[in-house]
């Protein structure tokens, strides 16, 4: 019986060593995957920040160009959403849109 117990203890030790080896390998793989994920995430973040900066710069330049524009109704039309979706619950704004477009195109109304 003691021989069997000794053999069983050796078997258990071998299993434990194999388990620890697999665990260490899984940890190393997880660390490598985490580093790869973080590098990709940082690259996406940097690209998004660069895009946001350029978009913001374009918007600021457009705003400055609008300030220099004498046609005040053209400024208003840029700030207002003139495209209208045909949702049933939304109000009919066709006349308002038409009036704004008319005022934007009218030179007399633009200067007043």
Secondary structure as GFF3:
##gff-version 3
##sequence-region A 1 112
A	DSSP	alpha_helix	2	68	.	.	.	ID=ss1
A	DSSP	alpha_helix	72	79	.	.	.	ID=ss2
A	DSSP	alpha_helix	94	105	.	.	.	ID=ss3
A	DSSP	alpha_helix	107	111	.	.	.	ID=ss4
###
